[in-house]
């Protein structure tokens, strides 16, 4: 067997991985007494293998011999990620002869996977002229040898692109979603082919899949991209290897036992469609900030093969849903390899049989996101479809998904060799993870359920996101028993005791509530804004007998947004000039933002105006595309090509079309709003986007009411509805609008984060004092609808807010926007822009949010605090 000393000698001279690989295969051939030893490396697309080094095959085939993972015996090793030994290769159904390699003389074959740090890097192969049976000892020895040389192979793939320098580095960038919040890296892919970049939903993996090596080299040379590619690649490596991070200083206890962040959806980027809206985007921002701060955290979610639905409106403005299969080969993810060196497959038992799931790994900067996928052999057709759609199906599908997310997710981490020190449940969907953690603790320590519960609960953080009763999943007892029965039995609980875990009143016959489960089995629970904390404590007082509403143990950590993701590149450059280079590394500090007052008014306004013009071009382009799909007339097309004016006050509204969000509140007095939008001196225009849940008929009717205004002559040039709201649409709108409108029925907005994205880009909020805005508004950093008072009669409440919205527009927003000086600048408006950036940019920031979670939840939950004096207990 190869020793570490021999490996060290082979790698003594750095910078020559091709030569090192040749030395490796030569040494192995001698040690194992074989005629051939070859190393095949996975190409960056991870769908093909290339011969990188050989002793025995034709030397000229190195770097040229390529094969797909699904062809040949070498491909079989990579596909199954396990050793393959064959005495007579021509008798094997996967045998494929590659004439250019000169391998026709060799009969026997033994291949083993090359795995480094849990990731498949390639295949190591030995062959002999004579037919040969490879005994288990030889297979084991070659497998051990492969383990020792795998780091060398990994280095060859990542540090020296001796096969394809440009391709290799671009693929390394593409397969880590860090590029999605690094403007310079994203620009590399966009510049390769701007048109296809847009058509492929900004997916670098999909784009690179279309570029053969020679075409890619030619395009990079044409655009002089080589130095930019090298620079971006070095920055990614430096980012990944950095040791002096905020997390290293403040959360070292989490390094051996990281946070496991469970969420039903993750909105990291539009090219990975496993999100629907705010909850998922928050989870995406959370994991990105954890990465930037260097906090040990892994995400756990589900892979939805059809994602959330694609939205299309007909000529009547009625929403239709389309579900399209996602091609996994176009996504920046790879099969997760367990600590046993094989692809992770988890099993969750139910009373109707086991459910299996494979696991995908997504790199998000320094963090990993693991997504479970039930579309695997061994599952019933129903179970294979289980994870196909996000928030689709009935209660049976939902309990299936949540069982897989919670129980399967925790088992996947165990198979990966990850032992979390903290379980953070982002909403109740993943609550079953705590039950699995209790079962594992009982099994590992030989203790009872009653003893294990407090031990596990102190490591659980539970975040509730909705004050709307319909937002809390509830399941019938028969569904719970059918799916959770085996887990219940393993916990040693009766049916009644198990159901009591999800009931506010354990003695009742209530349905099983996932939020109740999360609150009962967590030591730390939080809402997502100050007002939401008050609402949540009132909602769940019954769970804590003997406690007054004010002493219910539910706190709050107000949501924030990931600044590098949502900040327009133009604003990023402006901040670089005036806040100082590297400001984004300290964006959660208030003093960093004070420099905004030194920005010239004209420079800030011109930057905003350019972003607004860019957004209008985007809206026009999307509107024309939508009209084309509907088969509209040429007259309609021409009108949409000119819709909206950069000079008009532009108000944006984009969110889920639930009725309590009141998207149509602006239409409370149709004559007044018509007079505003058609004022030739001070016009107002609106851009709307958002999806109604497929089963929400009232929400769809509100959406239709808005969409039909595009056909009303009074509003056709001033109201635009952008279909298929996603991260890309949200990015354009939040970066370009003058005003962001948010008018939910207080207090039903838990937090809301879209308006926080507008803040970063200099837009102003016009909002009901609900969610985050209730604690953000200071009278001069935006505009408020109402005074924060509600009414017991919903109709009175809505009527009063509708009147106040129109009043604020007419008396405050419009006059301030159109009050210009001799330079044409709205000085008063610009001062309000600066104030909103200075007072809110640091507070409603995902870095601040994740720091709060780390210091107030994660480190205490992991037992990492140096002091904790609980006076009065």
VODONU-461062 format. One line per field, with one value per residue (C-alpha): residue in one letter; x, y, z. Coordinates in pm, whole numbers. Layout:
N
type = A_...
xx = X_...
yy = Y_...
zz = Z_...
END
This chain:
873
type = X_X_X_X_X_X_X_X_X_X_X_X_X_X_X_X_X_X_X_X_X_X_X_X_X_X_X_X_X_X_X_X_X_X_X_X_X_X_X_X_X_X_X_X_X_X_X_X_X_X_X_X_X_X_X_X_X_X_X_X_X_X_X_X_X_X_X_X_X_X_X_X_X_X_X_X_X_X_X_X_X_X_X_X_X_X_X_X_X_X_X_X_X_X_X_X_X_X_X_X_X_X_X_X_X_X_X_X_X_X_X_X_X_X_X_X_X_X_X_X_X_X_X_X_X_X_X_X_X_X_X_X_X_X_X_X_X_X_X_X_X_X_X_X_X_X_X_X_X_X_X_X_X_X_X_X_X_X_X_X_X_X_X_X_X_X_X_X_X_X_X_X_X_X_X_X_X_X_X_X_X_X_X_X_X_X_X_X_X_X_X_X_X_X_X_X_X_X_X_X_X_X_X_X_X_X_X_X_X_X_X_X_X_X_X_X_X_X_X_X_X_X_X_X_X_X_X_X_X_X_X_X_X_X_X_X_X_X_X_X_X_X_X_X_X_X_X_X_X_X_X_X_X_X_X_X_X_X_X_X_X_X_X_X_X_X_X_X_X_X_X_X_X_X_X_X_X_X_X_X_X_X_X_X_X_X_X_X_X_X_X_X_X_X_X_X_X_X_X_X_X_X_X_X_X_X_X_X_X_X_X_X_X_X_X_X_X_X_X_X_X_X_X_X_X_X_X_X_X_X_X_X_X_X_X_X_X_X_X_X_X_X_X_X_X_X_X_X_X_X_X_X_X_X_X_X_X_X_X_X_X_X_X_X_X_X_X_X_X_X_X_X_X_X_X_X_X_X_X_X_X_X_X_X_X_X_X_X_X_X_X_X_X_X_X_X_X_X_X_X_X_X_X_X_X_X_X_X_X_X_X_X_X_X_X_X_X_X_X_X_X_X_X_X_X_X_X_X_X_X_X_X_X_X_X_X_X_X_X_X_X_X_X_X_X_X_X_X_X_X_X_X_X_X_X_X_X_X_X_X_X_X_X_X_X_X_X_X_X_X_X_X_X_X_X_X_X_X_X_X_X_X_X_X_X_X_X_X_X_X_X_X_X_X_X_X_X_X_X_X_X_X_X_X_X_X_X_X_X_X_X_X_X_X_X_X_X_X_X_X_X_X_X_X_X_X_X_X_X_X_X_X_X_X_X_X_X_X_X_X_X_X_X_X_X_X_X_X_X_X_X_X_X_X_X_X_X_X_X_X_X_X_X_X_X_X_X_X_X_X_X_X_X_X_X_X_X_X_X_X_X_X_X_X_X_X_X_X_X_X_X_X_X_X_X_X_X_X_X_X_X_X_X_X_X_X_X_X_X_X_X_X_X_X_X_X_X_X_X_X_X_X_X_X_X_X_X_X_X_X_X_X_X_X_X_X_X_X_X_X_X_X_X_X_X_X_X_X_X_X_X_X_X_X_X_X_X_X_X_X_X_X_X_X_X_X_X_X_X_X_X_X_X_X_X_X_X_X_X_X_X_X_X_X_X_X_X_X_X_X_X_X_X_X_X_X_X_X_X_X_X_X_X_X_X_X_X_X_X_X_X_X_X_X_X_X_X_X_X_X_X_X_X_X_X_X_X_X_X_X_X_X_X_X_X_X_X_X_X_X_X_X_X_X_X_X_X_X_X_X_X_X_X_X_X_X_X_X_X_X_X_X_X_X_X_X_X_X_X_X_X_X_X_X_X_X_X_X_X_X_X_X_X_X_X_X_X_X_X_X_X_X_X_X_X_X_X_X_X_X_X_X_X_X_X_X_X_X_X_X_X_X_X_X_X_X_X_X_X_X_X_X_X_X_X_X_X_X_X_X_X_X_X_X_X_X_X_X_X_X_X_X_X_X_X_X_X_X_X_X_X_X_X_X_X_X_X_X_X_X_X_X_X_X_X_X_X_X_X_X_X_X_X
xx = 0_119_246_200_578_562_273_466_766_549_414_740_769_457_311_344_30_49_393_278_-13_222_444_139_11_362_413_73_136_465_320_20_206_-34_29_-174_-256_-454_-614_-932_-1051_-1403_-1434_-1582_-1928_-1907_-2077_-1760_-1424_-1090_-776_-524_-234_-147_121_38_-211_-102_54_-90_-444_-385_-605_-787_-965_-1302_-1606_-1942_-2008_-2279_-2051_-1775_-1648_-1464_-1791_-1963_-1719_-1792_-2165_-2196_-1912_-1785_-1513_-1577_-1368_-1404_-1207_-1298_-1398_-1550_-1808_-1935_-2245_-2081_-1763_-1676_-1361_-1174_-939_-736_-616_-472_-640_-743_-468_-595_-845_-897_-1014_-1026_-1145_-1200_-1339_-1110_-1286_-1146_-1333_-1650_-1647_-1586_-1276_-1222_-1142_-825_-791_-553_-561_-373_-307_-401_-748_-726_-962_-903_-949_-1107_-767_-642_-963_-929_-563_-632_-922_-686_-431_-700_-787_-427_-377_-721_-593_-328_-595_-812_-523_-461_-823_-834_-487_-346_-566_-326_-617_-831_-726_-1011_-1277_-1162_-1158_-1491_-1646_-1500_-1665_-1992_-2029_-2015_-2308_-2071_-2069_-2437_-2348_-2012_-2079_-1740_-1778_-2135_-2025_-1779_-2060_-2286_-2013_-1956_-2299_-2541_-2838_-2804_-2722_-3063_-3242_-3084_-3212_-2862_-2731_-2354_-2371_-2629_-2422_-2094_-2269_-2321_-1956_-1711_-1353_-1231_-1525_-1479_-1107_-1176_-1447_-1230_-945_-1176_-1307_-968_-1123_-827_-699_-1054_-1116_-791_-868_-1219_-1089_-818_-1073_-1299_-1008_-907_-1269_-1299_-963_-997_-949_-987_-1360_-1624_-1743_-1395_-1379_-1731_-1858_-1564_-1774_-1975_-1681_-1687_-2068_-2222_-2567_-2810_-3052_-3369_-3606_-3873_-3738_-3412_-3407_-3037_-3065_-3326_-3133_-3199_-3581_-3650_-3825_-4157_-4117_-4020_-3951_-3716_-3540_-3485_-3332_-3107_-2993_-2937_-2702_-2514_-2451_-2346_-2096_-1966_-1932_-1761_-2025_-2023_-2368_-2520_-2858_-3105_-3398_-3579_-3510_-3828_-3799_-4063_-4000_-4280_-4514_-4446_-4710_-4890_-5187_-5451_-5615_-5864_-5580_-5653_-5353_-5260_-4993_-4732_-4504_-4182_-3923_-3588_-3281_-3043_-2752_-2810_-2784_-2489_-2522_-2368_-2439_-2358_-2101_-2126_-1853_-1853_-1745_-2079_-2370_-2598_-2937_-3162_-3452_-3752_-4000_-4376_-4665_-4723_-4358_-4016_-3941_-3597_-3423_-3096_-2912_-2775_-2498_-2496_-2197_-2300_-1973_-1821_-2144_-2306_-2674_-2809_-3131_-3322_-3484_-3739_-3721_-3521_-3561_-3726_-3996_-4354_-4467_-4647_-4335_-4115_-4345_-4347_-4078_-4167_-4352_-4310_-4631_-4825_-5068_-5288_-5218_-5091_-4823_-4731_-4684_-4476_-4254_-4218_-4135_-3862_-3732_-3710_-3636_-3467_-3270_-3119_-3038_-2868_-2642_-2550_-2464_-2246_-2059_-2205_-2315_-2495_-2461_-2769_-3092_-3246_-3597_-3697_-4076_-4263_-4225_-3912_-4034_-4007_-3627_-3644_-3824_-3554_-3285_-3453_-3468_-3099_-3009_-3213_-3039_-2686_-2707_-2954_-3187_-3563_-3773_-3836_-3462_-3370_-3628_-3468_-3120_-3225_-3460_-3177_-3004_-3310_-3386_-3735_-3835_-4202_-4288_-4661_-4937_-5193_-5361_-5367_-4987_-4942_-4950_-5194_-5246_-5517_-5433_-5465_-5211_-4970_-5000_-4963_-4645_-4496_-4610_-4270_-4095_-4355_-4294_-3917_-3973_-4181_-4488_-4855_-5065_-5225_-4890_-4745_-5042_-5018_-4681_-4860_-5167_-5218_-5449_-5302_-5640_-5830_-5881_-5708_-5517_-5139_-4983_-4621_-4578_-4694_-4442_-4164_-4252_-4282_-3953_-3727_-3557_-3525_-3811_-3837_-4063_-3918_-3997_-4079_-4450_-4463_-4313_-4605_-4856_-4691_-4687_-5058_-5128_-4952_-5016_-5223_-4912_-4755_-4996_-4928_-4748_-4887_-4880_-4572_-4375_-4442_-4092_-4104_-3862_-3784_-3494_-3598_-3523_-3260_-3143_-2806_-2660_-2424_-2711_-2967_-2750_-2722_-2361_-2388_-2480_-2211_-1951_-2093_-2062_-1708_-1617_-1781_-1807_-1462_-1343_-1449_-1747_-1966_-1757_-1880_-2221_-2392_-2209_-2402_-2096_-2005_-2320_-2257_-2049_-2364_-2420_-2100_-2226_-2303_-2680_-2641_-2429_-2680_-2976_-2804_-2717_-3077_-3213_-2993_-3120_-3475_-3425_-3272_-3572_-3817_-3635_-3661_-4034_-4097_-3906_-4099_-4431_-4370_-4271_-4587_-4802_-4638_-4731_-5091_-5098_-5167_-5200_-4918_-5080_-5062_-4698_-4606_-4781_-4595_-4262_-4310_-4495_-4382_-4173_-3842_-3957_-4269_-4285_-4265_-4418_-4351_-4554_-4431_-4524_-4752_-5108_-5279_-5588_-5448_-5162_-5431_-5264_-5580_-5591_-5463_-5790_-6007_-6108_-6062_-6136_-5873_-5604_-5697_-5649_-5308_-5171_-5298_-5176_-4961_-4741_-4694_-4777_-4758_-4708_-4718_-4537_-4691_-4565_-4654_-4817_-5136_-5132_-5289_-5575_-5632_-5927_-5978_-5608_-5635_-5929_-5728_-5445_-5687_-5825_-5475_-5380_-5697_-5596_-5339_-5637_-5817_-5753_-5721_-5435_-5288_-4967_-4932_-5003_-4788_-4808_-4488_-4559_-4373_-4236_-3902_-3567_-3470_-3789_-3756_-3397_-3487_-3785_-3625_-3321_-3515_-3839_-3874_-4122_-4198_-4560_-4656_-5003_-5090_-5370_-5188_-5073_-5064_-4725_-4471_-4174_-4149_-3806_-3867_-3875_-3538_-3388_-3525_-3353_-3010_-3070_-3197_-3571_-3823_-4086_-4454_-4592_-4840_-4672_-4647_-4362_-4016_-4145_-4316_-3973_-3789_-3996_-3875_-4091_-3824_-3683_-3987_-4364_-4627_-4982_-5195_-5084_-5051_-5406_-5641_-6017_-6218_-6434_-6221_-6416_-6364_-5998_-5948_-6146_-5949_-5614_-5721_-5815_-5489_-5282_-5430_-5388_-5018_-4959_-5137_-5005_-4658_-4508_-4598_-4521_-4183_-4081_-4167_-4024_-3709_-3437_-3276_-3059_-3367_-3284_-3545_-3326_-3580_-3639_-3265_-3218_-3483_-3302_-2980_-3156_-3317_-2982_-2799_-3055_-3176_-2897_-2708_-3009_-3212_-2913_-2874_-2526_-2676_-2957_-2724_-2494_-2796_-2889_-2530_-2474_-2824_-2921_-2654_-2362_-2577_-2756_-2420_-2301_-2042_-2115_-1857_-2112_-2486_-2615_-2982_-3083_-3415_-3440
yy = 0_354_544_909_951_821_1057_1348_1264_1261_1608_1760_1987_2205_2344_2029_1824_1658_1523_1427_1226_1040_954_833_597_463_389_216_4_-116_-175_-375_-554_-447_-363_-42_221_527_826_972_1306_1440_1736_2056_1964_1648_1463_1354_1197_1276_1063_1271_1030_672_409_144_323_549_868_1084_1005_1196_1504_1390_1068_1168_964_1035_911_687_500_240_67_377_565_288_340_714_661_415_563_218_-26_-231_-544_-742_-1054_-1040_-688_-793_-1001_-702_-515_-178_-258_7_-1_328_265_584_455_128_-79_-373_-592_-573_-822_-749_-424_-283_72_259_609_894_1090_1392_1557_1375_1485_1253_1370_1090_721_522_215_-80_-331_-646_-833_-1167_-1230_-1180_-1214_-932_-1064_-853_-776_-620_-422_-295_-203_-11_165_266_384_590_757_861_998_1162_1494_1500_1448_1716_1959_1871_1951_2281_2437_2368_2351_2144_2019_2332_2637_2873_2604_2461_2793_2904_2575_2611_2952_2828_2543_2765_3005_3264_3412_3501_3779_3872_4114_4072_3694_3709_3960_3705_3469_3746_3883_3544_3564_3830_3704_3337_3438_3602_3319_3056_3231_3347_2994_2970_2590_2591_2849_2657_2336_2502_2595_2332_2388_2540_2783_2885_2950_3155_3361_3427_3540_3761_3938_3938_3754_3549_3794_3858_3482_3431_3724_3598_3246_3367_3573_3269_3065_3340_3371_2998_2969_3278_3195_3533_3573_3709_3354_3231_3495_3462_3114_2879_2634_2565_2451_2082_2079_2331_2480_2274_2524_2351_2522_2400_2640_2819_3120_3152_3243_3228_2954_2715_2716_2563_2863_3045_3375_3553_3253_3097_3422_3487_3139_3210_3540_3369_3106_3366_3588_3286_3215_3573_3584_3245_3084_2702_2630_2379_2418_2131_2144_1957_1950_2020_1877_2116_2394_2641_2706_2929_3199_3300_3538_3508_3804_3835_3866_3526_3337_2998_2770_2576_2312_2242_1976_2113_1967_1885_1892_2266_2336_2412_2100_1756_1423_1430_1166_1016_930_576_716_643_862_935_768_803_584_695_428_478_238_218_135_302_627_675_995_1085_1399_1685_1914_2285_2502_2843_3021_2863_2680_2365_2328_1973_1903_1574_1430_1146_1073_753_385_186_445_405_630_845_883_955_1251_1365_1631_1734_2052_2312_2370_2147_1870_1800_1734_1387_1524_1793_1552_1331_1625_1746_1397_1370_1721_1678_1310_1242_1564_1482_1126_1267_1480_1174_981_1275_1262_1593_1612_1943_2129_2341_2269_2587_2527_2802_2772_2459_2257_2085_2023_1645_1688_1743_1412_1235_1411_1285_930_941_1072_796_533_671_729_461_711_760_998_1215_1244_1312_1587_1864_1771_1812_2108_2324_2281_2380_2727_2773_3069_3132_3347_3399_3547_3415_3096_2934_2960_2696_2338_2106_1734_1484_1211_932_1101_1147_783_653_850_897_572_395_699_720_356_412_698_468_695_610_760_1002_1114_1163_1371_1579_1708_1895_2010_2331_2139_1788_1647_1775_1616_1901_1835_1806_2153_2181_2523_2384_2102_2352_2575_2283_2119_2425_2621_2932_3059_3385_3590_3796_4152_4333_4362_4002_3902_4068_3902_3560_3578_3660_3376_3108_3209_2893_2680_2821_2780_3017_3273_3611_3721_3940_3651_3394_3277_3392_3671_3832_3878_4112_3993_4153_4119_4017_4344_4210_4009_4287_4593_4708_4706_5079_5150_4910_5117_5440_5297_5184_5543_5705_5444_5298_4983_4676_4856_4551_4342_4572_4662_4577_4865_5194_5417_5266_5421_5773_5848_5853_6214_6312_6179_6456_6486_6483_6169_5979_6095_6013_5665_5608_5745_5507_5213_5326_5348_5001_4865_5024_4863_4529_4577_4672_4369_4135_4297_4246_3884_3825_3982_3764_3453_3575_3647_4019_4255_4461_4777_4632_4535_4886_5036_4802_4885_5243_5178_5376_5692_5739_6089_5977_5886_5506_5294_4921_4646_4286_4006_3710_3790_3683_3888_4026_4184_4408_4464_4643_4889_5157_5119_5215_5532_5463_5823_5969_5728_5790_6163_6102_5877_6106_6436_6571_6774_6521_6173_5852_5499_5153_4824_4512_4154_3852_3511_3387_3035_2798_2719_3078_3192_3522_3602_3527_3766_4047_3975_3979_4315_4464_4297_4417_4779_4731_4718_5015_5329_5536_5322_5130_5335_5367_5018_4718_4368_4164_3791_3509_3694_3550_3665_3817_4024_4124_4232_4464_4618_4678_4835_5073_5199_5539_5412_5066_5016_4772_4782_4457_4442_4516_4313_4025_4107_3914_4112_4165_4209_4340_4698_4644_4566_4897_5079_4961_5100_5440_5381_5500_5291_5380_5127_5040_5039_4663_4412_4562_4907_4951_4959_5132_5441_5760_6014_6124_5802_5710_5739_5576_5472_5524_5563_5198_5174_4898_4848_4542_4582_4470_4684_4996_4907_4867_5179_5393_5263_5312_5675_5735_5579_5818_6112_6040_6005_6329_6542_6403_6167_6336_6697_6602_6402_6680_6967_7046_7313_7498_7190_6974_6786_6695_6797_6716_6370_6304_6400_6144_5884_5949_5929_5594_5449_5585_5487_5155_5003_4862_4753_4559_4373_3994_4017_4189_3933_3631_3787_3820_3456_3351_3544_3509_3163_2949_2993_2958_2655_2494_2562_2818_3111_3215_3343_3324_3455_3363_3583_3509_3152
zz = 0_-75_228_308_270_-86_-164_-14_-230_-541_-463_-342_-645_-666_-985_-1194_-1136_-1477_-1397_-1046_-1185_-1419_-1125_-929_-1200_-1263_-894_-863_-1174_-1026_-680_-809_-1087_-1363_-1728_-1718_-1463_-1565_-1398_-1544_-1412_-1409_-1638_-1492_-1622_-1408_-1692_-1873_-1791_-1952_-1948_-1753_-1699_-1799_-1798_-2059_-2285_-2569_-2425_-2706_-2584_-2259_-2254_-2566_-2472_-2332_-2238_-2080_-1728_-1867_-2107_-2062_-1754_-1636_-1656_-1459_-1169_-1169_-1207_-919_-712_-617_-731_-1045_-1112_-1436_-1538_-1910_-2016_-2349_-2165_-1967_-2096_-2028_-2221_-2477_-2686_-2736_-3026_-2973_-2634_-2770_-2501_-2720_-2572_-2215_-2073_-1704_-1547_-1195_-1137_-812_-752_-655_-379_-199_91_-3_-368_-663_-855_-1105_-1150_-1097_-1323_-1351_-1641_-1735_-2058_-1905_-1772_-1398_-1106_-859_-504_-232_-79_-404_-447_-92_-140_-461_-290_-7_-262_-433_-103_-60_-408_-435_-287_-560_-822_-665_-676_-1039_-1119_-932_-918_-1262_-1567_-1772_-1982_-2021_-1815_-1904_-1897_-1565_-1383_-1524_-1418_-1069_-1046_-1195_-946_-640_-611_-464_-812_-768_-522_-675_-958_-1125_-1146_-1273_-1538_-1678_-1772_-1895_-2121_-2283_-2444_-2306_-2505_-2407_-2049_-2025_-2206_-1978_-1664_-1574_-1519_-1577_-1577_-1856_-2047_-2019_-2124_-2463_-2508_-2634_-2528_-2854_-2876_-2513_-2561_-2873_-2703_-2397_-2620_-2826_-2515_-2338_-2041_-1923_-1663_-1535_-1507_-1316_-1087_-1007_-949_-710_-517_-480_-346_-105_11_73_249_473_839_1012_981_1216_1269_1356_1632_1768_1679_1706_1910_1595_1386_1490_1523_1281_1263_1054_899_782_540_297_35_-44_-276_-349_-718_-991_-1173_-881_-870_-528_-376_-409_-231_88_313_59_-30_340_373_75_224_560_419_211_511_717_441_433_810_824_1046_1026_885_646_480_450_209_-67_-440_-635_-984_-1117_-867_-802_-1092_-1392_-1415_-1734_-1762_-2033_-2206_-1922_-1672_-1515_-1379_-1524_-1380_-1576_-1426_-1615_-1538_-1427_-1598_-1313_-1557_-1595_-1223_-999_-786_-756_-591_-219_-120_227_473_328_-9_-177_-286_8_-3_302_406_608_716_716_774_399_330_317_135_-21_-126_-285_-178_-387_-270_-362_-278_-147_-79_231_318_181_101_87_-103_-75_-388_-377_-751_-706_-784_-508_-440_-549_-836_-579_-367_-671_-746_-386_-418_-771_-673_-403_-203_-440_-357_-58_307_228_-3_249_537_305_215_571_696_434_505_881_944_611_631_968_854_545_765_968_649_543_873_994_1357_1406_1732_1661_1473_1332_1201_958_1010_1118_796_928_1283_1252_1254_1630_1680_1479_1684_2001_1860_1771_2118_2282_2068_2114_2488_2594_2758_2771_2566_2872_2939_2575_2513_2725_2601_2239_2296_2428_2091_1884_1748_1605_1387_1321_1019_999_1212_962_1095_749_737_1008_877_1051_985_1075_1325_1067_836_1124_1230_874_814_1162_1318_1294_1442_1719_1803_1809_2054_2277_2269_2253_1975_2220_2364_2019_1897_2215_2095_1816_2008_2202_2434_2474_2585_2281_1940_1755_1436_1470_1429_1315_1478_1811_1775_1704_1999_2242_2147_2122_2398_2178_1963_1776_1553_1268_1375_1697_1618_1499_1834_2012_1781_1821_2198_2193_1946_2147_2509_2553_2506_2824_3117_3402_3188_3097_2736_2795_2947_2674_2567_2206_2121_1788_1550_1272_921_699_341_196_70_-203_-356_-380_-429_-791_-923_-993_-631_-513_-701_-560_-208_-283_-367_-65_210_148_-26_167_324_251_491_773_637_968_1142_1157_1124_786_634_762_453_240_346_163_-171_-418_-468_-845_-841_-627_-836_-1165_-1041_-933_-1261_-1461_-1255_-1306_-1684_-1680_-1489_-1735_-2027_-1848_-1783_-2147_-2271_-2042_-2129_-2502_-2444_-2239_-2509_-2773_-2577_-2562_-2935_-2895_-3191_-3332_-3191_-2841_-2898_-3006_-2706_-2467_-2629_-2503_-2179_-1870_-1867_-1684_-1587_-1401_-1032_-1041_-766_-737_-571_-586_-347_-302_-404_-83_-6_321_123_-36_-373_-485_-195_-432_-624_-326_-514_-883_-989_-758_-869_-1234_-1185_-1029_-1301_-1576_-1433_-1721_-1485_-1204_-1339_-1138_-1276_-1122_-1177_-1020_-995_-786_-784_-624_-483_-740_-498_-383_-594_-407_-450_-821_-853_-692_-933_-1226_-1115_-1129_-1458_-1633_-1577_-1854_-2093_-1942_-2154_-1834_-1704_-2000_-2015_-1638_-1499_-1594_-1451_-1491_-1506_-1334_-1033_-922_-784_-1118_-1144_-779_-834_-1123_-948_-609_-773_-998_-842_-678_-419_-286_-186_90_239_419_671_997_1191_939_783_990_860_485_329_-22_106_273_-69_-197_91_-21_-369_-258_-306_-50_126_139_382_650_991_1003_1010_981_880_1217_1382_1095_1012_1179_998_751_600_393_417_640_563_872_1232_1326_1456_1341_1355_1458_1146_850_604_813_852_476_388_630_502_141_206_391_113_-144_93_155_-217_-298_-8_64_-194_-523_-417_-270_-579_-822_-619_-825_-803_-1093_-1166_-1196_-876_-614_-322_-52_-202_-226_138_229_12_203_537_453_345_652_914_772_560_858_1063_811_685_676_830_1136_1140_1126_1387_1616_1558_1623_1945_2091_1969_1805_2043_2358_2209_2137_2494_2385_2618_2874_3123_3183_3516_3541_3830_3992_3862
END
